[in-house]
Amino acid sequence: MKNYYVYILASKRNGTLYIGVTNDLVKRVYEHKDGLVEGFTKEYGVDRLVYYEQTNDSYSAIEREKRMKKWKRQWKIELIEKFNPEWKDLYKDLI
């Protein structure tokens, strides 16, 4: 059974946010941190993993990502702070 992750990266506490989906969270966050992903996250320095959730259904992960991207910024911040009140980089806990 494969796992899928919806994740939020931030540039800093209350900074720029990015929402993504992947089936390999450690690898994907590493790619963001090392600047291997061209585009938004590299341009704005968005590489701190502040939130993630896991599912074993790729369809629900993609749908969740799409819904979260449409949320108001405040809702995203509230979700992060409920899960990770210190906005610490959770990547360090994964490796």
Phi, psi and omega in degrees: 000134182263146176256147177232148185230136166256131186223157175236129173253151177225154176281329179189179176301128182059022180270204178292138183245150175221135178245133180218176177223144182202164173255001178219088187297316181299312180297315184294317179293321175304316179299319177295314183296323182273002179072023181277347179260111179289150174116215190305308186294322178291316182297323185254007177064039182265100186215014180259117179284111183248349180200145169203156174221153188239145174213164176254012181242113183298321180299314181292327177295316180294318178296319178298315178302313180300316180296314182297325179296336179272350181295155170295149180305318182300322178296321179295317179297317178298320177297314179300311185291334175290320183275325188214074187301334180272355184056034181286156180284108185285348179303321181298331179282338183277330185267000000 
